[in-house]
């Protein structure tokens, strides 16, 4: 079921943040699937085609091809956060959304579902002959954090692992701190689903476009673990692009970051 989640959203009052499971979206809140899918597709399309770097991806294909794509992507154990607000005199509508799910390695058949372009990039980036180790990546020292003093592999190996799937804000509502608030809300919801027995913390992972989001997530404690560059023309890109895999460890208690 959906329920209210506290959010300090003074940038665009009044707003309401609600939490949904895939099951609730599929059964109780099917009317939300269309506007939510439209919001996510709009944000990805604009971000990929109007980047300062040029057209990263033409987006002839939608990020979410159907209304049920998000349900499949989140899975039975994931969640979707939706921020509702009024951009006009009409009733409240989704203006931001973020989602996450327990991470699992995808098999070949699963890679062909959902966001085919991104999962195809994931598969290529994971290939031994094309992926680059984190030691090959030059990072801006200004965004290095104590976390980068190295997440020990033994800690990561046994920690529960979550993947942040997306974090989008309607173009009319950007530059108001909403994306950061949504990100924090996702982190706290993941923490709630952890256990006090998770002494090694929770391992967060993200796969995203380097040009758009790498520095943003580095500033939020993530480090880049692998990057794959795609030349101009791949996926219809007019300038080429990079896909990065990033990680961060968090503790199960609020404010506890490893």
C-alpha positions in Angstrom: 0.0 0.0 0.0 1.0 3.6 -0.5 1.7 5.6 2.6 3.0 9.1 3.3 6.7 9.6 3.7 8.1 12.8 5.4 9.9 15.1 3.0 11.2 18.6 3.5 9.9 20.0 0.2 9.9 23.7 0.8 11.0 24.4 -2.8 7.6 23.6 -4.3 4.8 23.5 -1.8 2.5 21.9 -1.3 3.9 18.4 -2.1 3.3 14.9 -0.9 5.7 12.0 -1.1 4.3 8.5 -1.2 5.8 5.1 -1.3 4.5 2.3 -3.5 5.4 -1.3 -4.1 5.1 -3.0 -7.5 2.1 -4.9 -6.2 0.3 -1.8 -5.1 0.9 -0.1 -8.5 -0.4 -3.2 -10.2 -3.5 -3.6 -8.1 -4.6 -0.5 -6.2 -3.0 2.3 -8.1 -3.1 1.4 -11.8 -4.2 4.9 -12.6 -0.8 6.2 -11.6 1.1 4.0 -14.0 0.4 6.2 -17.1 1.4 9.6 -15.7 4.4 8.0 -13.8 5.6 6.3 -17.0 5.2 9.5 -19.0 7.2 11.5 -16.4 10.1 9.0 -16.4 10.2 8.9 -20.2 10.1 12.7 -20.5 13.0 13.2 -18.1 15.2 10.6 -19.7 14.4 11.9 -23.2 15.2 15.5 -22.4 18.3 14.6 -20.4 19.7 12.4 -23.1 18.9 14.7 -26.1 19.7 18.2 -24.6 22.9 17.5 -22.7 25.6 20.2 -22.9 27.8 17.4 -24.4 25.4 17.0 -27.3 22.8 14.3 -28.1 24.0 11.3 -26.0 21.1 9.1 -27.1 18.4 9.9 -29.6 15.7 8.2 -27.6 13.6 6.9 -30.4 12.8 4.1 -28.0 11.2 4.9 -24.6 12.9 4.4 -21.3 9.8 2.5 -20.2 8.2 1.0 -23.3 4.9 0.1 -21.6 2.9 1.1 -18.5 3.9 -2.2 -16.8 7.7 -1.8 -17.5 8.3 -0.1 -14.2 6.5 -2.9 -12.3 8.8 -5.5 -13.9 11.9 -3.4 -13.4 11.2 -2.8 -9.6 10.2 -6.4 -9.0 8.5 -7.9 -6.0 10.9 -6.5 -3.4 11.6 -3.1 -4.7 9.8 0.2 -4.2 8.9 3.4 -6.0 8.8 6.9 -4.4 6.5 9.4 -6.0 6.4 13.2 -5.2 3.1 14.8 -6.1 2.8 18.5 -6.6 0.7 21.2 -8.4 2.4 22.7 -11.4 -0.8 24.5 -12.3 -4.4 24.9 -11.2 -5.1 21.2 -12.0 -5.1 18.5 -9.4 -1.8 17.1 -8.0 0.4 15.1 -10.4 3.7 13.3 -10.2 6.6 15.8 -10.4 9.4 13.5 -9.3 10.1 9.8 -8.8 12.9 7.5 -7.5 13.0 3.8 -7.2 15.3 1.0 -6.0 15.4 -2.8 -5.6 17.5 -5.5 -4.2 20.3 -6.1 -6.6 20.8 -9.3 -8.5 22.9 -10.3 -11.5 20.8 -10.4 -14.6 20.7 -13.4 -16.8 20.7 -13.1 -20.6 16.9 -13.4 -20.9 16.3 -10.8 -18.2 18.7 -8.4 -19.9 16.4 -8.4 -22.9 13.4 -7.1 -20.8 12.6 -3.5 -19.7 15.1 -0.9 -20.6 16.7 -2.8 -23.5 19.2 0.0 -24.3 20.5 0.4 -20.8 20.7 -3.3 -20.0 22.5 -3.8 -23.3 25.0 -1.2 -22.2 25.3 -3.1 -18.8 26.0 -6.3 -20.6 28.7 -4.8 -22.8 30.3 -2.8 -20.0 30.6 -6.1 -18.0 32.4 -7.9 -20.8 36.0 -8.6 -19.7 37.6 -7.2 -22.8 35.8 -3.9 -22.7 35.4 -2.9 -19.0 37.9 -0.7 -17.3 38.9 -1.2 -13.7 38.5 1.7 -11.2 42.3 2.0 -11.2 42.1 3.1 -14.8 39.7 6.0 -14.1 40.9 9.5 -13.4 38.6 11.1 -10.8 38.4 14.7 -9.7 40.1 14.9 -6.3 37.6 17.6 -5.2 34.8 15.0 -5.1 36.8 12.3 -3.4 35.4 11.3 0.0 36.6 9.4 3.0 34.6 6.5 1.5 37.1 6.3 -1.3 39.8 5.4 1.2 38.5 2.1 -0.1 35.5 0.0 0.6 37.0 -3.3 1.7 36.0 -6.2 -0.5 35.2 -8.4 2.4 32.8 -5.9 3.7 31.1 -5.5 0.3 31.0 -9.2 -0.3 28.7 -10.1 2.6 26.6 -6.9 2.7 23.0 -6.8 1.3 23.1 -5.1 -2.1 20.6 -2.6 -3.4 20.4 -1.0 -6.9 19.1 2.6 -7.3 17.1 2.4 -10.5 16.2 6.0 -11.3 15.8 9.4 -9.8 13.9 11.9 -12.0 12.3 15.4 -11.6 10.0 17.1 -14.0 11.9 19.7 -16.1 9.6 22.4 -14.8 10.5 21.6 -11.2 14.3 21.1 -11.5 17.0 23.2 -9.8 15.1 23.3 -6.6 16.8 20.6 -4.6 14.1 18.0 -5.2 16.5 15.4 -6.7 18.7 15.5 -3.6 15.6 15.2 -1.3 14.4 12.2 -3.4 17.8 10.6 -3.2 17.9 11.0 0.6 14.4 9.5 0.9 15.5 6.5 -1.2 18.5 5.9 1.1 16.4 6.1 4.3 13.8 3.7 2.8 16.6 1.2 2.0 17.9 1.6 5.5 14.4 0.8 6.9 14.5 -2.5 5.0 17.9 -3.4 6.4 18.5 -5.4 9.5 20.4 -4.7 12.7 22.2 -7.9 11.9 23.7 -6.2 8.8 26.8 -5.2 10.7 28.8 -4.6 7.5 26.2 -2.1 6.2 24.3 -2.0 2.9 26.0 -1.9 -0.4 24.4 0.5 -2.9 25.1 0.3 -6.7 24.1 2.5 -9.6 24.6 2.1 -13.4 24.3 5.5 -15.1 25.5 7.7 -17.9 28.9 9.2 -17.1 28.3 12.6 -18.7 25.1 13.3 -16.9 25.4 11.8 -13.5 28.9 10.6 -12.4 29.9 13.8 -10.6 26.5 14.2 -9.1 26.7 10.8 -7.4 30.4 11.2 -6.5 29.4 14.2 -4.5 26.9 12.0 -2.7 29.5 9.4 -1.6 29.6 7.0 -4.5 32.8 6.0 -6.2 33.2 4.8 -9.7 34.2 1.1 -10.0 34.0 0.6 -13.8 33.5 2.7 -16.9 32.9 1.8 -20.5 33.1 4.3 -23.3 30.9 3.9 -26.4 31.9 5.6 -29.6 29.8 8.0 -31.7 27.1 6.1 -33.5 26.6 3.3 -30.8 22.9 3.3 -29.9 22.4 6.3 -32.2 24.6 8.6 -30.0 25.8 11.6 -31.9 28.8 12.3 -29.6 29.6 9.0 -27.9 29.0 8.4 -24.2 30.2 6.6 -21.1 28.4 4.1 -18.9 29.6 4.0 -15.3 29.1 1.5 -12.5 29.2 3.2 -9.0 29.0 2.0 -5.4 28.6 3.3 -1.9 28.4 1.7 1.5 25.9 3.0 4.0 25.2 1.9 7.6 21.8 0.6 8.8 21.4 3.6 11.2 20.5 7.0 9.9 23.6 9.1 9.4 25.9 6.1 9.5 28.0 6.2 6.3 30.9 3.9 5.8 
